[in-house]
Amino acid sequence: MIVLPLQRRILLTFIASSTLVGVLFGLFAIIFAYHTEDQLFASLLQAEAAEAEQQLAAGRDIQPRLPFVRYVGDITALPEPIQTKLQQAPERREFALDNGQHYHLLPLSQGFLLADVTEQLIVRAIRPQLAEFLLLLLAVVLLCSAGFAYVLAKRVLKPLHKLTQQVDSTAWQPNQPMSTRFADDFAADEIGRLARALQTAWQRVAEFIGREQQFTQDVSHELRTPLTVMQGALTLLRHSPLTAQQLQYVQRLQQAQRQIHQTIDTLMLLAREHLPPAEQVTLLPVIEQSVLQQQAKLAGKAISLELDIASSAQLTIDPMSLLMLLNNLIGNAFDYTAAGVIRIAFSGQVLTVQDSGSGIDTQLQPQIFDCGIKGSNSTGMGLGLSLVKRLCDKWQIAYQLHSDASGTCISLKFPSNQPGQTNSFG
């Protein structure tokens, strides 16, 4: 759909409205001219009729004063076409015959006055000149209207154009923020109110972004420091004399510590405007790494894990983002499957993680990727699938969920480098 600029739309609106008014005025002028002419003939016949009635009352022969008016004593003396039309419509007083003659008729107490006004039809004679004059007048009106509309649109839209340029320049050059007082450059009209509202909203957004960036930096810094201390302590602890069970606990702590590091890196990624550089990642080792990180969730469960992934399968993505996606999907499958089969497969750029758990409530499925949405059996905060959605949106990965009483299957379709392929589920 083509959207015309406001200035052009104002111009076209003025031209269209002026054309409509001009055409209506022209039609009115023509109708008015014909009506005035008919009224003139009617007035002349009324004057003749008054004189003719006096002559009839005096018993004299009727002698009309106007040369194109004559007295007809009986209807049979009228021209035959007039007789026919008068029999069909007795109230008719104007007659246009096929031969081009035009008559006006006025009944008297005895007979009729018949006026042959064929030669007196001024409007019909000047009709071509009248049409040319009206067309010329319409052209002048359109020209004046277009000029007025152009000047008016340019003057009215100038501040709006200025405001649009300021917003566009700021959007394309985020390193040069908009002046916090730019609304002062506009008059106190509708555009000025819009500028002030935009200025207020812009300031609030800028302050919010600043707070979020500062918060992200502070959290990242404050969390990384104790994690580094923990990492050092765990490393020293591993080299100390430990029992097999204690060593297992230390390994779990190290895995959890690595997951916290990965989570911080992912959250920092989501907070950035630009994505990290993508690279070719072999899929199978990353899945194996994710499975190892989540293996504690399988303890004491009769679960069979099936992997259907070619060793050569690769994706173009940031490895940390991919691992975070897999940790959430595989972790959920491990959490909510008590027994049965968990299958992870990759084919045709589509990665599927399917479990045999109890499934997700039907009412929750439309919102399950929203932040804070979780099932009744969930022990988490409802953030896992929300992170999956945000990562998918960042990397333009299409996602789809199917869940029922037999289990849950989540599919991710990764962008393909092959031309002609789309990144959506059919």
Buried (B, 14 or more C-beta within 10 A) or exposed (E): EEEEEBBEEBBEEBBEEBBEEBEEBBEEBBEEBBEEBBEEBBEBBEEBBEBBBEBBEEEEEBEBEBEBBBBBEEEEEBBEBBEEBBEEEEEEBBBEBEEEBBBBBBEBEEBBBBBBBBEBBEBBEEBEEBEEEBEEBBEEBBEEBBEEBBEBBEEBBEBBBBBEEBBEEBEEEEEEEBEEEBBEEBEEEEBBEBBBEBBEEBBEEEEEEEEEEEEBEEBBEEBBEEBEEBBEEBEEBBEEEEEEEEBEEBEEBBBEBBBBBBBBBBBBBBBEEEEBEBEEBBBBEBBEBBBEBBBEBBEEEEBEBEEEBEEEBEBEBBBBBBBBBBBBBBBBBBBBBEEBEBBBBBEEBBBBBBBBBBBBEEEBBEEBBEEEBBBEEBEEEBBBBBBBBBBBEBBEBBBEBBBEEEBBBBBBBBBEEEEEEEEEEE
